């Protein structure tokens, strides 16, 4: 039996029910499928699907998130390919569609989007019972945060790249998670400007009408901008760029409160950037981390 559903790009997808074979191009979705008890239906994954190494080791790798192997995916005869608008390249997704493969594209931008996506996957895969604990925890966490009273939120900076420095603004899952954890994202309102030199203050930005459809949520920033924002906490994630001791020393050398207070802290990048079954526990861990630095 086939049913029609709409993905986050507004495209109608024809799904085989029950879904027996799925290729996941999204590490967080791969993790979520195993958490829902349907990991045995995953027949292909990316090289970045690593959080469940023992279970995933035997599964075919179909490339990375940006360089997928269309022929390898097609050869696995999937009933569904799970993709993400942010994780996967547009060219790759278009190639999958041209090959006639059923591709569902997600794009969670908020914590509640992530919980809703878990519910959606549970529905498509018939994993309702396994999803109950995740969903109960997610909705309980949202209700608890809505009633949570706190003092002034500490100013937090989270880089996602080193050279050039990059971070995230609002309208992103990581920003929403950080906010729910009780932090103030110092670059919440900073939009990416085009071209690169404009984002770094070296030339004038292109007019708004020329960049209307460009993604502005991940700005590249200068050291001077960072110092001016005076973050009280700097969280250095393990991905998408793996920050290390040398990076920690660099941020500790800056004239910012976080450096003076010893609040240059390593953080789990999967907790910050993987929406799905880990979201509830990740929010709790991040909230504890922020509280310990405050």
N, C-alpha and C positions, 0 to 999 in steps of 0.2 A: 504494500500500500504506500502511496505517496501523499504527502501533505505539503501545502504551501505555507512558508513562513517568510517574514521580512527580517533582513539583517540590519545592522546599524548604519549601512549606507543606503537604506531604503530599497534595496533590491529584493525581489521575491525569489526565494530559493525553494526548489522542489526537493524535499527530503524523503528518503526511503525510511519507512517505519516497519520494524525496528531497525535502527542503525547498527549494522554488524561490523563495518570496517571504516575506521576514521584515520586520516592523516592529520596530525596537529602541527601547525607551523608556529604555534604560540607556546612558549615554555610554561607560562602560567596556566594556560588551558590544559596542557598535558598533565600538569600537577593536579589540576582540579578534576580531570576525568578519573585519575587514579583515586583521588579522595572520595569520589562518588561511587567507587566500586566497579567502574566500567573500563578500567585500564586494559583489560584483556581484549578490548575492541580496537585499541590503538595499534595500527599496523605500520606506521611510519612517523618519524619525528625529526626535529632539527638537531644539529649538533649542540645547540644551547639548551636543550631539554635535559637537564642534568640533576635536578633536585631529587630525583628518585633513581639514583644511578643503578642500583641492583635490578630493579624492574625494567629499566629502559635499555640496559646494556645490549640485549639481544635484538632490539628493534632496529629495522633499517633506518639509516640516516639519509635524508633527502636534501641535504645542504644546510645552509644557515638560514636565518630569518630573512636576510636580504638577497641571498643568492640561491634560491631554491632550484632544484632539478626537476623540471616539468615532466620529462620522460620517466624519471624514477617514480614520481608521484602517480602518474597515469598507470604505470605497470603494477602498482599495488591495488588497483581497482577499488578505490575508496567509495563508500556511499556518501561520504562527506569529507571536505577539507576545511579545517578550522584555521582561520587567518585573522589578522588584526591590522587595522588601517595604519596604526603607528609602527608596529613591529615589522611588517612586511612591506616590500617595495611595491609601488603602484604598477611598475612594469611586470613584476612577477604575478601579481593578482590578475592583471589583464591577460597574461599568457595562460593562466589556469582557466580563466573563463573562455578564452578562445579555443582551448583544448576540450571544451565541453564538460569540464569537471565541476561538480557541485561545490561551490565555495561559500562558506558563511563567514562574513567579515564583522568582527566585533570592534567596539571603540568606546570602552568605559572611561568616562572622564571624572567620575565621582565615586566615593565609597559605596553609595547606594546603587550605583550602576554596576559595580563589581558584584555585589550581593545578588542583584537582579539577574546578572549574567549566569551566576551559579544556578539560580532557579531555572533559567531558560535551558541550560545544558541538561539539568536533571530531567526536565520535561521531555526534551528531545530524545534522551537516552533511556527514559523510563526508570530513572534512578531516584524516585521521589523519597523513599524511606531514607536512603543514605544522605540525602540533601537536607533533611529536617534539622539536624544538629547545626550545620553550617548556617542555615537560614535563620533559625531561632537565635543563634549567637549574633548574627549580623544585625537583625532587626532590634534585638535587645540593646546592642551597642549603640545603634543610632538613637534609640529612645533615651538611653543613659546620657549620651553626649548632649542631647537637646535640653536636658534638665541640669546639666553640669555647670556649676558656677565656679569661676576661677579668678585669680588675680590677673594683673596685666600679663599677657602672654609674652614669653621671652622671644627676642628677635633672633631668628634662625636663618642660616644660609646653608644650602645644600648644592654643591657643584655636581654637575653630571659629566663634565669634561674638563681637561686640564689646559690644553693649549690649542685654541684659546679657551679661557674660562667660559663655561656655559652653565646655565641653571634653568629653572622652570618658573613660569608665571602661573597665574590662575588659569582656570579652565583645563586643568590637568588632574589626573587621579592622584599623583604624588602631592600636589599642592593641597588638595582636599584632605588627604590622609594626614598631612602635616598639621593642618588647621584643626582637625578633629583631635589630634594628639595634644593640642594645647599650645601650639607654637604659632608665631607670626612670621610668615615667609617674607623676608625683607625685599624680595624682588617680585612680589605678587603682581604688581601692576606694570612691570617692565615688559614691554613687547619687543620681539626681535625686529630689527630694521634691516632693510636691504639697500645696497649690497653689504658684504661683510665689513668693509671699511666704515660704512655708516653705523653699523651696530657697535663698532669699537670707537666711534666718535672721530673718525679720520676723514670723513667726507659727508656731504649732505645726503640724507636718505631719499630714496625714490618716492615720487608722489603716491598718495594713498590709492589712487585709482589703478596704479600699476602693480600694486601688491595686495589687492583686495582678496585674492584667493590663496595667498601664501600663508603658510603656518607661522604664526608669530608667537607661539607659546614657549619657545625655547631660546631665550636671548643669549647672545655672547656678550660678556661684560669685561670691563677693564678692572685692573687692580684698584685704580682710583675710585671707581664706582663702589667697589666692595668696601673699601675703607670708609667711604662716606656713609654707607648704610649702617656701619657700626654693629655688626651682628654680635650677640651675646653667646651664641652657640654656633659652631660649624660642624656639620655632620658630613663625614667623608664616606660615601657609599662604596661597596665592593663592585658595583656595576651601575651603569653601562661602562664606565671607566673605573678600573680597579685602583683606587687611591692607596698609596703606601706610606711608609715612614718618611720618605723624602718630601712627599706632598704635605704631610702633617707638619714637618719642620718649616716648610714654606709658609703655611698659614699661621703657624705660631710666631713667625717673624714679623707679621703685619701689625700695624698699630690699630688693633681692634679689641673690644672688650673680651671676646672669646679667647684671644691669645693671652691676655693679661690674667684671665680667670682659669686658664687651663682647660677650657671647654672646646678643644679641637678633638672630636670624638669619631671613631670609626663606627659605621653603621652597616647593617645588612641591606645590600641593594635589592635583594629579592623582596624583603619586607616593604621597601619603599615603592617598588615599581612593578610588582607582580599582582595585579588585581585578580581575585578569584577565591579559592577555598582558603588560602592563607590570610586573607584580608583581616578577619576578625582578630586572630592571634597577633598579626603584624601590628594592628592598631594598638593593642594592649602593650606590646613590647616597645613600640615607639613612644607611647605615652610615658612609660616607666623611664625610658632613656632621657626624655626631655625633662621629666620631673627631677631626676637625679642630678641634672646639670643646673637646675634653676635655684 
